[in-house]
Amino acid sequence: MRHDARFATVPVRCMVARICEGGIPASVSYTAGTYVCNDMLYEVLGHLGTGEGRALGGFVHLPYLPSQVIGKGPSTPSMSLDDMVRGVTLGLEEVVRAVETR
């Protein structure tokens, strides 16, 4: 049975705050991206279930690498791989903190 929506169970706002504090631009989004991204998040959250002690799930959308935006227009977001790795690491640290305080 399909539901109207499933929401990430990771601490999204805390993750975004920690990433931004680390000097990496980040924001909360209520759409995971295009169709495939949305479907992947929806299905993963469905498999994780809703019971007590369930695994946390979410979706982190990363921008293009600078080399990938050539010819895509000046407003296409991009970020260095080092910054992406640092941002994801900071976000995952918040997930670990949430699990440890359950």
Secondary structure, 3 states (H helix, E strand, C coil): CCCCCCCCCCCHHHHHHHHHHCCCCCCCCCCCCCHHHHHHHHHHHHHHCCCCCCCCCCCCCCCECHHHCCCCCCCCCECCHHHHHHHHHHHHHHHHHHHHCC
